[in-house]
Amino acid sequence: MSIPKLIKIYDLKNDHRYIEAIQKATLNTPNFGFKPNNGLFGSSEWWAAVQNGVIPAKIIEGKISNISMGCNRDFPEFEISSATETKGWPRFGDSDAYKIGKKARITYIVQERKQPLGKETHSDIILTVEIDED
């Protein structure tokens, strides 16, 4: 039995449009964006905080268990099931790479919002998505 080779299909560092949108919301709106506790989201200071563990990265690894469109049917999503949890995520990167049953690894951080969205005070932000190449 071979060990699956995971291919990085998404890296936040390369998603300049997403970073710019979050920065714009953070800087120009009172209710949207993230608290710049460790630097402005996506800035050199912020990336240094991620790299140094000041903003701790988390990993969920498992198999893709569902592929769907979001609750408003306007954004592609998927679920990953690990040994301890099943969690939904937005589909970033090559949408064709997401197939039910493939092994996947998400590296993410938890970022504090400027204002809560309902009861949610934090958001999970994907740093990278890796999926089995087969």
Protein Blocks (a to p, Z undefined) as FASTA:
>chain_A
ZZdddddfbdfklmmmlmmmmmmmmmmpckgccdfknopehiaklmmmmmnomaccdddd
dddfbdcddfkopaccdddddfkbccddddehjfklpcghiacdddddddddfbdghjbf
bdcddfbdcddfZZ
